[in-house]
Amino acid sequence: MQNKSAFAFFDELIGSKEAIYETAGSLRGGKIIWMMSRLAGHIGWADDPIEQWLVLSNAHYGGKQVSTMATPV
């Protein structure tokens, strides 16, 4: 899948103000492309808030599919 198509999901979240782009990069000489986005709001308690993040990765070597992972911090 092309990166533009794979990351369209994130573009919708950003456009709706539900998330903001934080960082992106590549691994293994461009064989894996990834993007990280922080979701609006927090979960947890006021004195110990937990941020919600999404990571989306797209591989270009035939061994992995597009994947999205939630990563609370």
C-alpha positions, 0 to 999 in steps of 0.5 A: 500500500502506498504511504499516502493511502495508508496514512489517510486515516491519520489525516482524517483525525488531524482534520477533525482536531481529534489528534495532532501529528507529533513525529514520523520516520523510517526504518531499515532504509525506508522499508518501514515508514511510521507516523505517531499522533497524539490524541486530544484529551487524557484518560486517568486521574487528574494527578496522573493523566495518561496521554493517548497516542496512535502509531501507524506503520506501513512496510514496503518489503512484503512481510508486514501489513499496515498496522495501527497501535494504541500507545498510552503514556 
